[in-house]
Amino acid sequence: MDESTDSQGPQANRPAAQRPRRPRAARACDLCRSKKYKCDESYPCSYCQSRNVECVYKGQDMSRMRMTSSYVRQLEDQVKSLSSIVETYEKAATDGPSNSPEGRAMNASSLPIAQHPTVMEAFPTPNSISSWHTREQEVSGMNTHTRDVEFYGSSSSVALLSHVQRTGEEDNDDDDAGALLSSLHNPHFDPSGSQDTQRGRKSTEESDHSPWYLQCRNFIDGFFSAIHYIHPILDKTSFVQRCESLWAGEGPENKRITSFVALYYSILSIGALVGTREDDLIDGRTNLAWSRKFFDRAKDCCNRLGMVTDLDMVQCYFILAKVCQNELHPHLSYMYVGLAIRTALAMGINREPGPNSKKPPSLLRAETRTWWGLYSLETEMSFAMGRPDTLGADLYHNRRFPRISNGQSETGMDSEMSEHPCCAIIEHMVHFSKITRNICLSIYLPETTIPMMVAMASQIERDLEAWTQKLPEAIRPMGSSTQVPSLRGVRDVQWVKRQRLVLNLIGIQKCLESAKQTIETIYQTYQHSDFFRTWFYNTTYTVFAASIILVYMTQDAVESEMQPLLRLVDMAIEILMIMDECVVALQAAKLLQGAREKAIQKSSQVEVAANPGTSWPDGMVYLNHYWGPLNLLDGELDQNLDMSSIDFDAASLFMSMPH
């Protein structure tokens, strides 16, 4: 017998039951591992694929995975789709502005908004680079008071102020930009902390009897009855319970500085700033003094803690940004929003938690509210200052929006993850912020011809109208000013009234009609609501609206329209005068008064179209600043406006409207 045959004989005659079994899977996906199922080690595995769930091999080398043929085909299809998008952009860039505006606008608008920044940034083309007129409108210089270098892009209205000051001159010296930024310095809100300010803080801290300032608890109510309804990132019940533990001397916060302590002081600061004013002062201090004191305390806690990455710190940075925004200090607000974004991304709260997450539902809900509230605030501030946001591609952010309770009986996880109806505004503001980002990417940054811009503006207007129609009916902005007034909403709960009021201001329609509605809405609200008079960023809304009307008066208004329009300007001046705590508002009232007189003079002369004093290299400046040509002040700043005496950062007068 052959030796080789003998050696194989025992193995061939071995019973089937004793044959070696297939070795146990060396790798298993997370779901199979948790369910103790046998994983086939493919990617995606057959179990996950049959149930249409994401297959995740956590902590394992994906390069060693056996990719299924269907998954490979899916990747190939995605590559082809992205390649076609890139080719579309490249073709549009090489064809140049000679193509029809409809085709270019259709190519851009046919893509999801989230894909615009991804493709544009990854594949820059010559026509996607800022053109000369965009660079002409940018302002960059050093603020000599703070030694900070500040930049304001073409979508910011600091660019408008710069154009008015330069009166169309071609030279844009960095020294001139620095002088402009320095002239807008705010000496009263000084977060940088000079030696005199630090000595003042130390003396006041020595006289404090309690580190928690129980006498200022009403400032917390001031926050939760105002700004909270616009950015409902906090849970009031949970926050107040933690505050009570703080006041009672319980919990770790009483032993050391924590991120919640920083958040606590930031809430006191914003509540003191935007809350209604009481007749009696607290310990002899005004609300503004208390707000700035608590802002300093919160900032000091952040400095002592260093780079902490937890949800309280993200929320603290968020609230500090809102304080700076309401103090009309947009540069610092932009910086704090950036800190909040980086901390949130470092924590991963922009990502949907996995199926094995051990976090309690209350924490998951808080992370969701905070992330998406931060998303919209970051987009708003970046656009208002003409600066890029730090959000990156939307593909990174797969966190679900807050689940809103439908008022019916809910069970299990749905009930635990449900939010109050006031949180519905978060998702809608995210959609609004994506429209805002699209405006910046399609109009302000690329080189765009006038016909193309008009076509894109029409598309954006349709997007805004569609966004408005999707809002919950209770908070949907009202129609035109010609609509018959109704008392239907007077019995609505407080959060509905607050949200509807703010959405009425930002949900703009036609330019002039929006200006009329803005002034009338603020004026009527000031008549009946004390809380709204302390929201100093209403200065921005009012000045923009009045400026639009004044420009219209000098160009297109007929004689029969003059008196109603003048009445609206007078109402705007009244609004600014009533905010006597805000020196910037008083100075803005003087500016509008002077512009009003000049508008009356110009309306009595020949038509603006025949005015030889107006000359533009092209129509871009007019359209990039839709409120009109920048010759309202005869090409010069009002010399009666002492910019150095402004109490707050007057650059906010020329910022996009915050909310």
C-alpha positions as CSV (number, residue, x, y, z in Angstrom):
1,M,0.0,0.0,0.0
2,D,1.2,3.5,-0.8
3,E,2.5,5.4,2.2
4,S,0.6,8.5,1.2
5,T,-2.6,6.5,1.1
6,D,-1.9,5.0,4.5
7,S,-1.3,8.5,6.0
8,Q,-4.7,9.7,4.7
9,G,-6.6,6.7,5.7
10,P,-7.3,7.6,9.3
11,Q,-8.5,11.1,8.4
12,A,-10.7,9.8,5.7
13,N,-12.3,7.3,8.0
14,R,-12.8,9.8,10.9
15,P,-16.5,10.2,11.8
16,A,-18.3,13.3,10.6
17,A,-19.0,14.4,14.2
18,Q,-15.3,14.6,14.9
19,R,-14.4,16.8,11.9
20,P,-12.9,20.1,12.9
21,R,-15.5,22.9,13.2
22,R,-15.2,26.3,11.6
23,P,-13.3,28.5,14.0
24,R,-15.3,31.0,16.0
25,A,-15.4,34.5,14.4
26,A,-12.4,36.5,15.2
27,R,-14.3,39.7,14.7
28,A,-17.9,40.5,15.2
29,C,-19.9,43.7,14.7
30,D,-21.2,45.5,17.7
31,L,-24.8,44.4,17.2
32,C,-24.0,40.7,16.8
33,R,-21.7,40.9,19.8
34,S,-24.4,42.5,22.0
35,K,-27.0,40.0,20.8
36,K,-24.6,37.1,21.0
37,Y,-25.3,36.2,17.3
38,K,-22.9,34.5,15.0
39,C,-21.4,37.2,12.8
40,D,-20.2,36.4,9.3
41,E,-17.4,39.0,9.6
42,S,-18.5,40.7,6.4
43,Y,-19.1,44.5,6.1
44,P,-21.9,45.0,6.4
45,C,-22.7,41.6,7.9
46,S,-25.7,39.6,6.8
47,Y,-27.6,40.1,10.1
48,C,-27.3,43.9,10.0
49,Q,-28.0,44.0,6.3
50,S,-31.2,42.0,6.6
51,R,-32.5,44.4,9.3
52,N,-31.4,47.5,7.5
53,V,-29.3,48.8,10.4
54,E,-25.8,50.4,10.5
55,C,-23.1,47.7,10.9
56,V,-20.3,48.9,13.2
57,Y,-17.1,47.2,14.1
58,K,-16.0,49.3,17.0
59,G,-12.3,49.5,17.7
60,Q,-11.3,47.1,14.9
61,D,-9.2,47.5,11.8
62,M,-11.6,48.1,9.0
63,S,-9.0,47.5,6.3
64,R,-9.1,43.8,7.1
65,M,-12.9,43.6,6.7
66,R,-14.4,41.6,3.8
67,M,-16.5,44.1,2.0
68,T,-19.7,42.6,0.4
69,S,-20.3,43.0,-3.3
70,S,-23.4,45.1,-2.7
71,Y,-21.5,47.4,-0.4
72,V,-18.8,47.9,-3.0
73,R,-21.4,48.7,-5.7
74,Q,-23.0,51.2,-3.4
75,L,-19.7,52.9,-2.9
76,E,-19.1,53.0,-6.6
77,D,-22.5,54.6,-7.2
78,Q,-21.7,57.3,-4.6
79,V,-18.3,58.0,-6.3
80,K,-20.1,58.4,-9.6
81,S,-22.7,60.7,-8.1
82,L,-20.1,63.0,-6.4
83,S,-18.0,63.0,-9.6
84,S,-21.0,64.3,-11.6
85,I,-21.5,67.0,-9.0
86,V,-17.9,68.1,-9.3
87,E,-18.2,68.1,-13.1
88,T,-21.2,70.3,-12.9
89,Y,-19.4,72.9,-10.8
90,E,-16.3,72.7,-13.0
91,K,-18.4,73.2,-16.2
92,A,-20.3,76.1,-14.6
93,A,-16.9,77.7,-13.7
94,T,-15.3,77.2,-17.1
95,D,-18.4,78.4,-19.0
96,G,-18.2,81.7,-17.1
97,P,-20.9,84.4,-16.6
98,S,-21.9,84.2,-20.3
99,N,-24.2,81.3,-19.5
100,S,-27.8,81.9,-18.8
101,P,-28.5,82.8,-15.1
102,E,-31.3,80.3,-15.1
103,G,-29.0,77.4,-15.8
104,R,-26.4,78.4,-13.3
105,A,-29.1,79.1,-10.6
106,M,-30.8,75.7,-11.3
107,N,-27.5,73.8,-11.0
108,A,-26.8,75.4,-7.6
109,S,-30.3,75.2,-6.2
110,S,-30.7,71.5,-7.4
111,L,-28.1,70.4,-4.9
112,P,-28.9,69.9,-1.2
113,I,-27.8,72.8,0.8
114,A,-25.5,70.6,2.9
115,Q,-23.5,69.7,-0.2
116,H,-22.7,73.2,-1.3
117,P,-19.9,73.9,1.2
118,T,-18.4,70.4,0.9
119,V,-18.0,70.5,-2.9
120,M,-17.0,74.2,-3.1
121,E,-14.3,73.9,-0.4
122,A,-12.9,70.6,-1.7
123,F,-12.7,71.7,-5.4
124,P,-12.2,75.5,-5.5
125,T,-12.4,77.0,-9.0
126,P,-11.4,80.4,-10.3
127,N,-14.9,81.7,-10.3
128,S,-15.6,80.5,-6.8
129,I,-12.8,82.7,-5.5
130,S,-13.9,86.0,-4.0
131,S,-14.0,88.6,-6.8
132,W,-12.7,92.1,-6.6
133,H,-15.9,93.7,-5.5
134,T,-16.2,91.2,-2.6
135,R,-12.7,91.9,-1.5
136,E,-13.4,95.6,-1.7
137,Q,-16.1,95.3,0.9
138,E,-14.1,93.3,3.4
139,V,-12.8,95.1,6.5
140,S,-9.7,93.9,8.4
141,G,-7.6,95.8,10.9
142,M,-6.3,95.9,14.5
143,N,-8.4,97.3,17.3
144,T,-5.8,99.5,19.1
145,H,-7.7,99.3,22.4
146,T,-7.7,95.5,22.6
147,R,-4.8,94.7,20.2
148,D,-7.2,92.2,18.6
149,V,-7.1,91.8,14.8
150,E,-10.7,91.8,13.6
151,F,-12.1,90.8,10.2
152,Y,-15.6,91.6,8.8
153,G,-16.6,90.0,5.4
154,S,-18.8,91.2,2.7
155,S,-22.0,89.9,4.3
156,S,-21.4,91.9,7.4
157,S,-22.7,95.4,7.7
158,V,-19.5,96.7,9.1
159,A,-18.6,96.7,5.4
160,L,-21.5,99.0,4.8
161,L,-20.2,101.5,7.4
162,S,-16.8,101.3,5.8
163,H,-18.2,102.1,2.4
164,V,-20.1,105.1,3.8
165,Q,-17.0,106.3,5.4
166,R,-14.7,105.9,2.3
167,T,-17.4,107.3,-0.1
168,G,-16.3,105.0,-2.9
169,E,-12.6,105.7,-2.7
170,E,-10.4,102.9,-4.1
171,D,-7.9,103.0,-1.3
172,N,-8.6,100.7,1.6
173,D,-5.7,101.1,3.9
174,D,-5.4,98.7,6.8
175,D,-4.7,101.8,9.0
176,D,-8.1,103.2,8.0
177,A,-9.8,99.9,8.8
178,G,-8.0,99.7,12.2
179,A,-9.1,103.3,13.0
180,L,-12.7,102.4,12.2
181,L,-12.7,99.4,14.4
182,S,-10.9,101.2,17.2
183,S,-13.4,104.1,17.1
184,L,-16.2,101.5,17.8
185,H,-14.5,100.3,21.0
186,N,-16.8,99.8,24.0
187,P,-15.1,100.9,27.3
188,H,-18.0,99.8,29.5
189,F,-18.1,96.2,28.5
190,D,-14.5,95.1,29.0
191,P,-14.1,91.3,29.2
192,S,-10.3,91.6,28.6
193,G,-9.9,92.8,32.2
194,S,-7.7,95.8,32.6
195,Q,-5.9,96.4,35.9
196,D,-8.4,99.0,36.9
197,T,-11.2,96.7,36.1
198,Q,-9.6,93.8,38.1
199,R,-9.1,96.1,41.1
200,G,-12.8,97.1,40.9
201,R,-13.8,93.4,40.7
202,K,-11.7,92.5,43.7
203,S,-13.2,95.2,45.9
204,T,-16.7,94.3,45.0
205,E,-16.0,90.6,45.6
206,E,-14.7,91.3,49.1
207,S,-18.1,92.9,50.0
208,D,-20.1,90.0,48.7
209,H,-21.7,88.0,51.5
210,S,-22.7,84.9,49.4
211,P,-21.0,83.5,46.4
212,W,-24.4,82.5,44.9
213,Y,-26.1,85.9,45.2
214,L,-29.5,84.7,46.4
215,Q,-30.9,88.2,46.1
216,C,-30.5,87.9,42.3
217,R,-32.6,84.7,41.9
218,N,-35.1,86.7,39.9
219,F,-32.5,87.0,37.1
220,I,-32.9,83.3,36.5
221,D,-36.6,83.8,35.9
222,G,-35.7,86.7,33.6
223,F,-33.8,84.3,31.4
224,F,-36.4,81.5,31.4
225,S,-39.2,83.9,30.5
226,A,-37.3,85.5,27.6
227,I,-34.2,84.2,25.8
228,H,-35.0,80.7,26.8
229,Y,-38.0,80.6,24.6
230,I,-35.9,81.5,21.6
231,H,-33.0,79.1,22.4
232,P,-34.6,76.4,24.6
233,I,-31.4,74.5,25.2
234,L,-31.8,74.1,29.0
235,D,-34.4,72.2,31.0
236,K,-35.8,74.7,33.5
237,T,-36.8,72.1,36.1
238,S,-33.5,70.3,36.1
239,F,-31.5,73.6,36.2
240,V,-33.5,75.0,39.1
241,Q,-33.1,71.8,41.1
242,R,-29.3,72.0,40.6
243,C,-29.4,75.7,41.7
244,E,-31.3,74.7,44.9
245,S,-28.6,72.2,45.7
246,L,-26.1,74.9,45.2
247,W,-27.9,77.3,47.5
248,A,-28.4,74.7,50.1
249,G,-24.7,73.9,50.3
250,E,-25.1,70.4,48.8
251,G,-23.3,68.8,45.9
252,P,-19.7,69.0,44.5
253,E,-20.2,72.6,43.3
254,N,-19.9,73.9,46.8
255,K,-16.5,72.3,47.3
256,R,-14.8,73.5,44.1
257,I,-15.4,75.4,40.9
258,T,-17.2,73.3,38.3
259,S,-18.5,73.9,34.9
260,F,-22.1,74.2,36.3
261,V,-21.0,77.1,38.5
262,A,-19.7,78.8,35.3
263,L,-23.1,78.1,33.6
264,Y,-24.9,79.4,36.7
265,Y,-23.2,82.8,36.6
266,S,-23.7,83.0,32.8
267,I,-27.5,82.5,33.3
268,L,-27.5,85.2,36.0
269,S,-25.7,87.5,33.5
270,I,-28.0,87.1,30.6
271,G,-31.1,87.2,32.9
272,A,-30.0,90.5,34.4
273,L,-29.3,91.9,30.9
274,V,-32.6,91.0,29.2
275,G,-34.9,90.8,32.1
276,T,-37.5,93.5,33.0
277,R,-36.2,96.3,35.2
278,E,-37.6,96.6,38.8
279,D,-38.3,99.9,40.4
280,D,-35.9,99.2,43.3
281,L,-32.2,98.4,42.7
282,I,-30.7,95.3,44.1
283,D,-27.9,96.2,46.6
284,G,-27.6,99.6,44.8
285,R,-26.6,98.1,41.5
286,T,-28.4,98.4,38.1
287,N,-29.2,95.3,36.0
288,L,-26.4,96.2,33.6
289,A,-23.9,96.4,36.5
290,W,-25.1,93.0,37.8
291,S,-25.0,91.5,34.3
292,R,-21.4,92.5,33.7
293,K,-20.4,91.4,37.2
294,F,-21.8,87.9,36.6
295,F,-20.3,87.8,33.1
296,D,-16.9,88.4,34.7
297,R,-17.5,85.7,37.3
298,A,-18.5,83.2,34.6
299,K,-15.5,84.0,32.5
300,D,-13.2,83.7,35.5
301,C,-14.6,80.2,36.2
302,C,-13.9,79.2,32.6
303,N,-10.4,80.5,32.8
304,R,-9.7,78.6,36.1
305,L,-11.3,75.3,34.7
306,G,-9.3,75.4,31.5
307,M,-10.3,73.2,28.6
308,V,-13.2,71.2,30.1
309,T,-15.3,69.1,27.8
310,D,-18.7,68.5,29.2
311,L,-22.3,69.7,28.4
312,D,-22.4,72.4,31.1
313,M,-19.3,74.0,29.6
314,V,-20.8,74.0,26.1
315,Q,-24.0,75.6,27.4
316,C,-21.9,78.1,29.4
317,Y,-20.1,79.2,26.2
318,F,-23.4,79.4,24.4
319,I,-24.9,81.7,27.0
320,L,-21.8,83.9,27.2
321,A,-22.0,84.3,23.4
322,K,-25.6,85.5,23.9
323,V,-24.6,88.0,26.5
324,C,-22.0,89.5,24.2
325,Q,-24.5,89.5,21.4
326,N,-27.0,91.4,23.5
327,E,-24.3,93.7,24.8
328,L,-23.7,94.5,21.1
329,H,-20.2,93.0,21.1
330,P,-20.4,90.7,18.0
331,H,-16.6,90.0,17.8
332,L,-16.5,88.4,21.2
333,S,-19.8,86.6,20.7
334,Y,-18.3,85.0,17.6
335,M,-15.3,83.8,19.7
336,Y,-17.5,82.2,22.4
337,V,-19.7,80.5,19.8
338,G,-16.5,79.0,18.3
339,L,-15.4,77.7,21.7
340,A,-18.9,76.1,22.2
341,I,-18.7,74.5,18.7
342,R,-15.2,73.0,19.3
343,T,-16.2,71.7,22.7
344,A,-19.4,70.1,21.4
345,L,-17.6,68.5,18.5
346,A,-14.9,67.2,20.9
347,M,-17.7,65.6,22.9
348,G,-19.4,64.1,19.8
349,I,-22.8,65.5,20.7
350,N,-23.3,66.2,17.0
351,R,-23.5,62.4,16.4
352,E,-26.5,60.2,17.0
353,P,-25.7,58.0,20.0
354,G,-25.3,54.2,19.4
355,P,-27.8,51.6,20.4
356,N,-25.7,50.6,23.4
357,S,-25.5,54.1,24.9
358,K,-25.8,54.1,28.7
359,K,-26.6,57.8,28.9
360,P,-30.0,58.7,30.6
361,P,-32.7,60.0,28.4
362,S,-32.6,63.4,30.1
363,L,-28.9,63.8,29.1
364,L,-29.6,62.7,25.5
365,R,-32.4,65.2,25.2
366,A,-30.1,68.0,26.6
367,E,-27.3,67.1,24.1
368,T,-29.7,67.2,21.2
369,R,-31.2,70.6,22.2
370,T,-27.8,72.1,22.8
371,W,-26.2,70.9,19.6
372,W,-28.9,72.1,17.2
373,G,-29.4,75.3,19.1
374,L,-25.7,75.9,18.8
375,Y,-25.7,75.0,15.1
376,S,-28.2,77.8,14.3
377,L,-26.5,80.4,16.5
378,E,-23.1,79.7,14.9
379,T,-24.5,80.1,11.4
380,E,-26.2,83.3,12.4
381,M,-23.2,84.9,13.9
382,S,-20.9,83.9,11.1
383,F,-23.1,85.3,8.5
384,A,-23.6,88.5,10.5
385,M,-19.9,89.1,10.6
386,G,-19.0,87.8,7.1
387,R,-16.8,85.1,8.6
388,P,-16.8,81.3,7.9
389,D,-18.4,79.0,10.4
390,T,-16.6,76.1,11.9
391,L,-19.4,73.5,11.5
392,G,-17.9,71.6,8.6
393,A,-19.9,69.5,6.3
394,D,-23.4,68.6,7.4
395,L,-22.6,64.9,6.7
396,Y,-20.8,65.0,10.1
397,H,-23.9,65.9,12.0
398,N,-26.4,63.0,12.0
399,R,-28.0,63.8,15.4
400,R,-31.7,63.6,15.3
401,F,-33.8,66.7,15.9
402,P,-35.7,67.0,19.2
403,R,-38.8,64.8,19.3
404,I,-41.8,66.9,20.1
405,S,-44.6,65.6,22.2
406,N,-47.8,65.2,20.2
407,G,-50.0,65.5,23.2
408,Q,-51.2,61.9,22.9
409,S,-50.3,58.9,25.1
410,E,-46.7,57.8,24.5
411,T,-44.9,54.8,25.9
412,G,-41.4,53.6,26.3
413,M,-38.5,55.4,24.7
414,D,-40.7,57.7,22.7
415,S,-42.1,59.1,26.0
416,E,-38.7,59.4,27.6
417,M,-37.3,61.3,24.6
418,S,-40.2,63.7,24.0
419,E,-39.7,67.4,24.4
420,H,-42.1,70.3,25.2
421,P,-43.7,71.9,22.1
422,C,-41.6,75.0,22.7
423,C,-38.5,73.1,21.5
424,A,-40.0,72.7,18.0
425,I,-38.4,76.0,17.1
426,I,-35.0,74.5,17.3
427,E,-35.4,72.3,14.2
428,H,-37.0,75.2,12.2
429,M,-34.2,77.6,13.1
430,V,-31.7,75.0,11.8
431,H,-33.5,74.9,8.5
432,F,-33.5,78.7,8.5
433,S,-29.7,78.8,9.2
434,K,-29.1,76.5,6.2
435,I,-30.9,78.9,4.0
436,T,-28.7,81.7,5.5
437,R,-25.6,79.7,4.7
438,N,-26.8,79.1,1.1
439,I,-27.3,82.9,0.7
440,C,-23.7,83.5,1.7
441,L,-22.3,80.8,-0.5
442,S,-24.3,81.6,-3.6
443,I,-24.5,85.4,-3.4
444,Y,-21.8,87.0,-1.2
445,L,-18.8,84.8,-1.9
446,P,-18.6,83.8,-5.6
447,E,-18.3,86.2,-8.5
448,T,-21.9,86.6,-9.6
449,T,-23.5,88.7,-12.3
450,I,-26.5,90.9,-11.7
451,P,-29.0,88.6,-13.6
452,M,-27.7,85.6,-11.9
453,M,-28.0,87.2,-8.5
454,V,-31.6,88.3,-9.2
455,A,-32.5,84.7,-10.2
456,M,-30.9,83.3,-7.1
457,A,-32.6,85.9,-4.9
458,S,-35.9,84.8,-6.3
459,Q,-35.1,81.2,-5.5
460,I,-34.1,82.2,-1.9
461,E,-37.3,84.1,-1.5
462,R,-39.3,80.9,-2.5
463,D,-37.2,78.9,0.0
464,L,-38.0,81.4,2.8
465,E,-41.7,81.3,1.9
466,A,-41.7,77.5,2.0
467,W,-39.8,77.6,5.3
468,T,-42.4,79.9,6.8
469,Q,-45.3,77.6,5.7
470,K,-43.7,74.7,7.5
471,L,-43.6,76.5,10.8
472,P,-46.1,75.4,13.5
473,E,-49.3,77.5,13.0
474,A,-49.1,78.9,16.5
475,I,-45.8,80.6,16.0
476,R,-46.0,81.2,12.2
477,P,-45.3,84.9,11.3
478,M,-48.4,86.9,10.4
479,G,-49.2,88.1,6.9
480,S,-48.7,91.6,5.5
481,S,-49.4,94.7,7.5
482,T,-52.7,95.1,5.5
483,Q,-54.0,92.0,7.2
484,V,-57.0,92.6,9.5
485,P,-55.8,92.6,13.1
486,S,-57.1,89.9,15.3
487,L,-57.1,89.1,19.0
488,R,-56.9,85.3,18.3
489,G,-53.5,84.9,19.9
490,V,-53.8,87.1,23.0
491,R,-54.5,84.0,25.2
492,D,-51.6,82.0,23.9
493,V,-49.0,80.8,26.4
494,Q,-45.9,82.8,26.9
495,W,-43.5,80.8,24.8
496,V,-45.8,80.9,21.8
497,K,-46.0,84.7,22.0
498,R,-42.2,85.1,22.3
499,Q,-41.4,82.7,19.4
500,R,-44.0,84.2,17.1
501,L,-42.7,87.7,17.9
502,V,-39.1,86.9,16.9
503,L,-40.1,84.9,13.8
504,N,-42.1,87.9,12.7
505,L,-39.0,89.9,12.7
506,I,-36.7,87.5,10.8
507,G,-39.2,86.0,8.4
508,I,-38.8,88.8,5.9
509,Q,-40.9,89.2,2.8
510,K,-40.4,92.1,0.4
511,C,-37.8,94.6,1.5
512,L,-39.9,97.7,2.0
513,E,-42.9,95.8,3.4
514,S,-40.6,94.0,5.8
515,A,-39.2,97.3,7.0
516,K,-42.7,98.6,7.7
517,Q,-43.7,95.5,9.5
518,T,-40.5,95.5,11.6
519,I,-41.0,99.0,12.9
520,E,-44.7,98.5,13.5
521,T,-44.1,95.2,15.4
522,I,-41.4,96.6,17.6
523,Y,-43.4,99.8,18.3
524,Q,-46.6,98.0,19.2
525,T,-44.7,95.5,21.4
526,Y,-42.9,98.3,23.2
527,Q,-46.2,99.8,24.1
528,H,-47.4,96.7,25.9
529,S,-44.4,94.6,26.9
530,D,-41.7,95.8,29.3
531,F,-39.5,92.8,28.7
532,F,-38.9,93.7,25.0
533,R,-37.4,97.1,25.8
534,T,-34.4,95.5,27.4
535,W,-33.5,93.5,24.3
536,F,-31.0,96.0,23.0
537,Y,-30.3,94.2,19.7
538,N,-33.7,95.7,18.7
539,T,-31.4,98.7,17.8
540,T,-30.2,96.7,14.9
541,Y,-33.6,95.8,13.6
542,T,-34.8,99.3,13.9
543,V,-31.9,101.0,12.2
544,F,-31.9,98.6,9.3
545,A,-35.7,99.0,8.8
546,A,-35.5,102.8,9.0
547,S,-32.6,102.9,6.6
548,I,-34.5,100.9,4.0
549,I,-37.4,103.3,4.2
550,L,-35.1,106.4,4.0
551,V,-33.3,105.0,0.9
552,Y,-36.7,104.3,-0.7
553,M,-37.8,107.9,0.0
554,T,-34.8,109.3,-1.8
555,Q,-35.3,107.1,-4.9
556,D,-38.8,105.7,-5.7
557,A,-41.3,107.2,-3.3
558,V,-44.1,109.3,-4.8
559,E,-45.5,112.4,-3.1
560,S,-48.5,110.6,-1.6
561,E,-46.2,108.1,0.1
562,M,-44.0,110.6,1.9
563,Q,-46.1,111.3,5.0
564,P,-46.8,107.7,5.9
565,L,-43.1,106.8,5.4
566,L,-42.0,109.8,7.5
567,R,-44.3,108.6,10.2
568,L,-42.6,105.2,10.2
569,V,-39.2,106.8,10.5
570,D,-40.5,108.9,13.5
571,M,-41.7,105.7,15.1
572,A,-38.2,104.2,14.7
573,I,-36.7,107.2,16.3
574,E,-39.1,106.9,19.2
575,I,-38.2,103.2,19.6
576,L,-34.5,104.1,19.9
577,M,-35.1,107.0,22.3
578,I,-37.1,104.8,24.7
579,M,-34.0,102.5,25.2
580,D,-32.3,105.2,27.3
581,E,-30.0,102.6,29.0
582,C,-28.3,102.0,25.7
583,V,-26.3,104.9,24.6
584,V,-25.8,103.4,21.1
585,A,-29.6,103.5,20.6
586,L,-29.7,107.2,21.5
587,Q,-26.8,108.0,19.2
588,A,-28.6,106.0,16.4
589,A,-31.7,108.1,17.0
590,K,-29.6,111.2,16.3
591,L,-28.2,109.6,13.1
592,L,-31.7,108.7,11.8
593,Q,-32.9,112.2,12.6
594,G,-30.2,113.7,10.5
595,A,-30.8,111.2,7.7
596,R,-34.5,112.0,7.8
597,E,-33.9,115.7,7.2
598,K,-31.6,114.9,4.3
599,A,-34.1,112.5,2.8
600,I,-36.7,115.2,2.8
601,Q,-34.4,117.6,1.1
602,K,-33.5,115.1,-1.6
603,S,-37.1,114.1,-2.3
604,S,-37.9,117.7,-3.2
605,Q,-35.1,117.8,-5.8
606,V,-34.8,116.0,-9.1
607,E,-35.2,112.3,-9.2
608,V,-32.3,110.3,-7.8
609,A,-31.8,108.5,-11.2
610,A,-30.7,111.9,-12.7
611,N,-28.4,112.6,-9.8
612,P,-24.8,112.9,-11.2
613,G,-23.3,112.4,-7.8
614,T,-24.0,108.7,-7.8
615,S,-21.5,106.6,-9.6
616,W,-20.9,102.9,-9.2
617,P,-18.4,100.6,-10.9
618,D,-21.2,98.0,-11.2
619,G,-24.4,97.1,-9.4
620,M,-22.9,94.7,-6.9
621,V,-22.7,97.0,-4.0
622,Y,-26.3,97.9,-4.5
623,L,-27.5,94.3,-4.4
624,N,-25.0,93.1,-1.8
625,H,-26.5,95.6,0.5
626,Y,-30.1,95.4,-0.4
627,W,-31.1,98.4,1.7
628,G,-29.8,100.7,-1.1
629,P,-26.9,102.8,-2.3
630,L,-24.6,104.1,0.3
631,N,-25.0,107.8,-0.4
632,L,-27.8,108.5,2.1
633,L,-25.4,110.6,4.2
634,D,-23.9,112.4,1.2
635,G,-20.9,110.0,1.3
636,E,-19.8,111.1,4.8
637,L,-20.4,110.0,8.3
638,D,-22.5,112.3,10.4
639,Q,-19.8,114.4,12.2
640,N,-22.2,115.0,15.1
641,L,-22.1,111.3,16.0
642,D,-19.2,111.0,18.5
643,M,-18.3,107.3,17.9
644,S,-15.9,107.2,20.8
645,S,-18.6,107.9,23.3
646,I,-20.8,105.0,22.4
647,D,-21.6,102.8,25.3
648,F,-21.8,99.6,23.4
649,D,-20.1,98.3,20.3
650,A,-21.7,100.4,17.7
651,A,-20.6,97.9,15.0
652,S,-23.8,96.1,15.9
653,L,-25.8,98.8,14.2
654,F,-24.5,97.5,11.0
655,M,-24.8,93.8,11.8
656,S,-27.3,91.4,10.4
657,M,-30.3,90.9,12.6
658,P,-29.8,88.5,15.4
659,H,-32.5,86.5,17.1
